[in-house]
Amino acid sequence: MSNLNKYDKSFIKGLSIKKNQINKKLKYNSIEQWDSIAHMNLMSELESAFKISIDTDDIIDFSSYEKGKKILKKYKIEI
């Protein structure tokens, strides 16, 4: 499975959304499902999918679908 597929699956499972809701404009609180609790679910899904531990500062900074890709580069994960 590609990193993009893992990334998208983490969003689908973590936020309980459908694949067609994922796009470059997806941002924290831009949809009802992406609230603070779902945000932590998403972080957990990403950590599990990529076998990493995301720093607190990065969890706070993870504010959008696109921003998340940049943050994961810090962990040597290319999306």
C-alpha positions as CSV (number, residue, x, y, z in Angstrom):
1,M,0.0,0.0,0.0
2,S,1.4,3.4,-0.9
3,N,1.9,6.1,1.7
4,L,-0.8,8.2,0.1
5,N,-3.3,5.3,0.5
6,K,-2.2,4.9,4.2
7,Y,-2.6,8.6,4.7
8,D,-6.1,8.7,3.1
9,K,-7.2,5.6,5.0
10,S,-6.1,7.3,8.3
11,F,-8.3,10.3,7.5
12,I,-11.2,8.0,6.6
13,K,-11.0,5.9,9.7
14,G,-9.8,8.6,12.1
15,L,-12.4,11.2,11.1
16,S,-15.2,8.7,10.1
17,I,-15.5,10.3,6.7
18,K,-15.9,9.0,3.1
19,K,-13.1,9.0,0.6
20,N,-14.9,11.7,-1.5
21,Q,-14.7,14.1,1.5
22,I,-10.9,14.1,1.3
23,N,-9.4,17.0,-0.8
24,K,-6.6,19.5,-0.6
25,K,-8.9,22.0,1.1
26,L,-9.8,19.7,4.0
27,K,-8.9,21.6,7.2
28,Y,-9.5,21.2,10.9
29,N,-13.0,22.2,11.8
30,S,-13.9,22.7,8.1
31,I,-16.2,19.7,8.4
32,E,-18.3,18.7,11.4
33,Q,-16.5,15.4,11.7
34,W,-13.0,17.0,12.3
35,D,-13.3,18.2,15.8
36,S,-10.8,17.9,18.7
37,I,-11.7,14.3,19.6
38,A,-11.6,13.2,15.9
39,H,-8.3,15.0,15.6
40,M,-6.8,12.8,18.3
41,N,-8.3,9.7,16.6
42,L,-6.6,10.8,13.3
43,M,-3.3,11.3,15.0
44,S,-3.6,7.8,16.5
45,E,-4.4,6.3,13.1
46,L,-1.4,8.1,11.5
47,E,0.9,6.9,14.2
48,S,-0.3,3.3,13.8
49,A,-0.2,3.4,10.0
50,F,3.3,4.8,9.7
51,K,4.7,3.3,13.0
52,I,5.7,6.7,14.3
53,S,5.1,8.9,17.4
54,I,4.0,12.4,16.5
55,D,5.3,15.2,18.8
56,T,2.8,17.3,20.6
57,D,3.8,20.4,18.7
58,D,3.2,18.6,15.4
59,I,-0.2,17.4,16.6
60,I,-1.2,20.9,17.4
61,D,0.2,22.2,14.0
62,F,-1.5,19.5,12.0
63,S,-4.3,21.8,10.8
64,S,-5.1,20.5,7.3
65,Y,-4.8,17.6,4.9
66,E,-1.9,19.4,3.1
67,K,-0.2,20.6,6.2
68,G,-0.1,17.0,7.5
69,K,1.9,15.9,4.4
70,K,4.5,18.5,5.3
71,I,4.6,17.4,8.9
72,L,5.0,13.8,8.0
73,K,8.1,14.7,6.0
74,K,9.8,15.5,9.4
75,Y,9.3,11.8,10.1
76,K,10.9,10.8,6.8
77,I,7.5,9.9,5.3
78,E,6.9,11.1,1.8
79,I,3.2,11.3,0.7
